[in-house]
Amino acid sequence: KAGVTQTPRYLIKTRGQQVTLSCSPISGHRSVSWYQQTPGQGLQFLFEYFSETQRNKGNFPGRFSGRQFSNSRSEMNVSTLELGDSALYLCASSRIQLEPHSDGYTFGSGTRLTVV
Amino acid sequence: GQQLNQSPQSMFIQEGEDVSMNCTSSSIFNTWLWYKQDPGEGPVLLIALYKAGELTSNGRLTAQFGITRKDSFLNISASIPSDVGIYFCAGQLLFGNQFYFGTGTSLTVIP
């Protein structure tokens, strides 16, 4: 069974550019969540998509956006990149919408974004 | 957002020693999860806890859902070099639709 696939694994961008990251969830998983991981802040929740709808959003500026396609694949976009956006971006999928008794997510290996 | 305080931040132990770490919150959680992250990889689920007082094991790992529902504990017995990594707790509020993560405990095992 294939895991959560994130592409690309590594990315270097220049300040001011925009970037799109991709996440393919485990087959049958319909919920996709995105996290930003930095050494100082840990795992910070960006947003969650389920059935092509954004259900929940963290405290990030509007430069961070996402979408989910009918096959549950998701993309995350960051516009007007800043140096502080350098981080590991993790995608996690789960079978259904998170419910009180959930076994959580399965994470991908992440995309390491470096902004120079 | 919710704040999960995870301690200790880092640990340096000798191979064979036991390890204990914990996670506390100001809010009551309905689910607690423990993850391990290896360098350059995403976190991998180790143990899931769903009921207050629950004690669950996964090999040498044992985790407990605190009675107050505001904390959780992870113990690793007889540590080995492959236990090296960052351990994260995560909690979900009742009827919540996201998980909140602790800041992680970095574990180094000295052979």
Interface residues (C-beta under 8 A of the other chain):
Chain A: V4 S33 Y35 G42 L43 F45 E48 R55 N56 G58 N59 L90 A92 Q97 L98 P100 H101 S102 D103 G104 Y105 T106 F107 G108 S109 G110 R112
Chain B: G1 N30 T31 L33 Y35 G40 E41 G42 P43 V44 L45 A48 Y50 F88 A90 Q92 L94 F95 G96 N97 Q98 F99 Y100 F101 G102 T103 G104
